Amino acid sequence: MNIYLFENRDEALNLEPISLTRPVFDLRCGAFTFLERIQKEIKYQSLSFFVRDEMEAITQDKFRSISVNPKNVNHGIWLNATVLWDKNLFEKVATKENTLYFSSNQLVAANLDEENGQLWIDQGGPVKTVPSFNLSSVQMSVGKVQFLWDCINKNSEMILKDSGFFEMGRNDGFLASGVTLLNSGSIVIGSGSKIMSSTVLDAEDGPIIIGENVTVLPNSFLQGPLVIGDDCLIKAGAKIYEGTTIGPTCKVGGEVEESIFQGFSNKQHDGFLGHAYIGEWVNMGADTNNSDLKNNYTHVKVTINGEVVDTKSLFVGLFMGDHSKSGINTMFNTGTVIGPCTNVVGYGFPPKTIPPFSWVIDGKIRTHLFEKFVETATVVKKRRGHTFTTVEKTLYKWISEHR
């Protein structure tokens, strides 16, 4: 079976700022990215991607063995990348050829023969259009992510579901004396990981999944459902509560609750982070805090892609794009959205909506020069043994000019 995993442009932009620098199937929810879950759940013959034009080069650079935006297609299953796909949902789509599948009037999948698949490509393809030719349609119920807070709200549920792919109860790491495991059968610790003295791993309300080469320093409290990716460092005395996913190679300390780190980011110091989604190569200064609950206990509203959206939720925190940074003692209000490549310093609450490539000093927004950003990003990635590539530079240049 051929699978065509696609993102719709309008839906992708609703997942800003994280989706401004990656295709939406590379976002995290649970123990995996959307793509990683598909690769684990579904057997297929070939996999191809359809992404926004500005994402094509960086997607191809990361996934070099996979065809991106092919000009010709075969018979296959087309999957909307914002859906949390599993084997059962996929099998429903696979049963009826030349059928479109909708959920709440949004196209979530299609089963098309070669002729109709090619016709869709010729009409503009899945990134921009819905097939306009006559096909049967089916309504189906799916777990779909529309905004970043949906990832956060679904995270505990998905960690529990994803734990089925792990050998829970297995410890391939090192436990120092004085470590307490609560409900050890729901904890897995990868090889090379070290859990230091007086740390508590509490899996009584959900699984704890710790990857390889993770170090948890003494006196930390970790509560499931929780995922800590490979090569992470959890600082001494950290309090990391339920519903949190920390992607690979992060350094995290202080208090964290129901948040997602995409990876390669630092929140090393004291300070509260709650109901937040943090991108890659982010650094949060000491005592950075975000609010995730309004004092009047009303729904949090967030500005996304130029529109004010009522989240219908009391708990919504911070959304911080790649390569952004906060200075010491920074305070973020509920529902703050910070675009990529932004620096926030100074006193008081900064604006709740900050565009990419901004310098925010004492609440006033200035432009972050592109050349200065490239200099810093090159140094930041080199410190972790990575290279700021020409492909990345091209994408960020596009963001600086179009967003």
Secondary structure, 3 states (H helix, E strand, C coil): CEEEEECCHHHHHCCCCHHHCCCHHHCEECCEEHHHHHHHHCCCCEEEEECCHHHHHHHHHHCCCCEECCCCCCCEEEEECCECCCHHHHHHHCCCCCEEEEECCEEEEEEECHHHHHHHHHCCCCCCCCCCCCCEEEECCCCECCCHHHHHHHHHHHHHHHHHHCCCCCECCEECCCCEEECHHHEEECCCCEECCCCEEECCCCCEEECCCCEECCCCEEECCEEECCCCEECCCCEECCCEEECCCCEECCEEECCEEEECCEECCCCEEECCEEEECCEECCCCEECCECCCCCCCEEEECCEEEECCCCECCEEECCCCEECCCCEECCCEEECCCCEEECCCCCCCEECCCEEEECCEEEECCHHHHHHHHHHHHHHCCCCCCHHHHHHHHHHHHHC
